[in-house]
Amino acid sequence: MPYSGYSWGLNPACILHWKYWEEGYILFNEASGQTHFINELGAAILKLFEQAAAPLNINEVCERLAAGCDLILDTPMQSYIGSLLVDLDGLGLIEPCNA
């Protein structure tokens, strides 16, 4: 699985404010001053990281999402989750951690 060597955690500098808006969330990061629109799956991933006691790798993220969101974890879904992790990292909301 791509990204299997990576673990991520919530960027500790983030101070996130959430507002549900139609089919996703408006997310304001007080620390950066940036506002983002995050779809429901992206929001579920961020909430996993907010609740996690330690960094999560893609397998752990997929397992927790499958348990909590009633997802079928086929290869396309796992790839999509991997791309969301990369996107959230690019936005500075999560960051790579030592595995």
C-alpha positions in Angstrom: 0.0 0.0 0.0 1.4 3.4 -0.8 2.4 5.6 2.1 2.8 2.5 4.3 6.1 3.8 5.7 4.6 7.0 6.9 2.9 8.0 10.2 1.2 11.3 10.7 0.0 13.3 13.7 -2.0 16.4 14.1 0.2 19.5 13.7 0.6 20.7 17.3 0.6 24.3 16.2 -3.0 24.0 14.8 -5.9 25.5 16.7 -8.9 24.3 14.7 -12.4 25.8 14.7 -15.0 23.6 12.9 -18.3 24.6 11.2 -20.4 22.1 9.3 -21.5 23.5 5.9 -23.7 21.5 3.5 -21.6 18.5 2.5 -18.4 19.2 4.4 -16.7 21.4 6.9 -15.3 24.9 7.0 -12.2 24.6 9.1 -10.4 27.7 10.4 -6.9 27.2 11.6 -6.3 30.0 14.1 -2.6 29.4 14.2 -2.1 30.0 10.4 -5.1 32.2 9.8 -6.1 29.9 6.9 -9.6 28.7 6.2 -10.2 25.3 4.4 -13.2 23.4 3.1 -12.8 19.8 4.1 -15.1 17.0 2.9 -16.7 14.6 5.4 -14.0 11.9 5.0 -11.2 14.5 5.4 -12.9 15.8 8.5 -13.2 12.2 9.9 -9.5 11.7 9.4 -8.6 15.0 11.1 -10.9 14.0 14.0 -9.1 10.7 14.3 -5.8 12.6 14.7 -7.3 14.9 17.3 -8.3 11.9 19.4 -5.2 9.8 18.8 -2.7 9.4 21.6 0.1 8.6 19.1 0.8 9.1 15.4 -1.2 6.9 13.0 -0.1 5.2 9.8 -2.3 4.7 6.8 -3.3 1.2 7.9 -4.4 2.4 11.3 -6.3 5.3 9.8 -8.1 3.0 7.3 -9.0 0.5 10.1 -10.4 3.2 12.4 -12.3 4.8 9.5 -13.8 1.5 8.5 -14.9 0.8 12.0 -16.4 4.3 12.6 -17.7 5.3 9.1 -19.0 2.1 7.6 -16.5 2.2 4.7 -15.5 -0.6 2.4 -11.8 -0.6 2.3 -11.0 -1.7 -1.2 -7.8 -0.5 -3.0 -9.4 2.6 -4.5 -10.7 3.8 -1.1 -7.3 3.1 0.5 -5.6 5.1 -2.2 -8.1 7.9 -1.8 -7.4 8.0 2.0 -3.7 8.1 1.2 -4.1 11.0 -1.1 -6.2 12.8 1.6 -3.4 12.3 4.1 -0.9 13.8 1.7 -3.4 16.8 1.0 -3.9 17.4 4.8 -0.1 17.3 5.3 0.3 19.8 2.4 -2.2 22.1 4.2 -0.2 21.9 7.3 -3.0 20.3 9.3 -1.1 17.1 9.9 2.6 16.4 9.8 4.8 13.3 9.3 6.1 11.8 12.5 8.8 9.3 13.1 7.3 5.8 12.9 
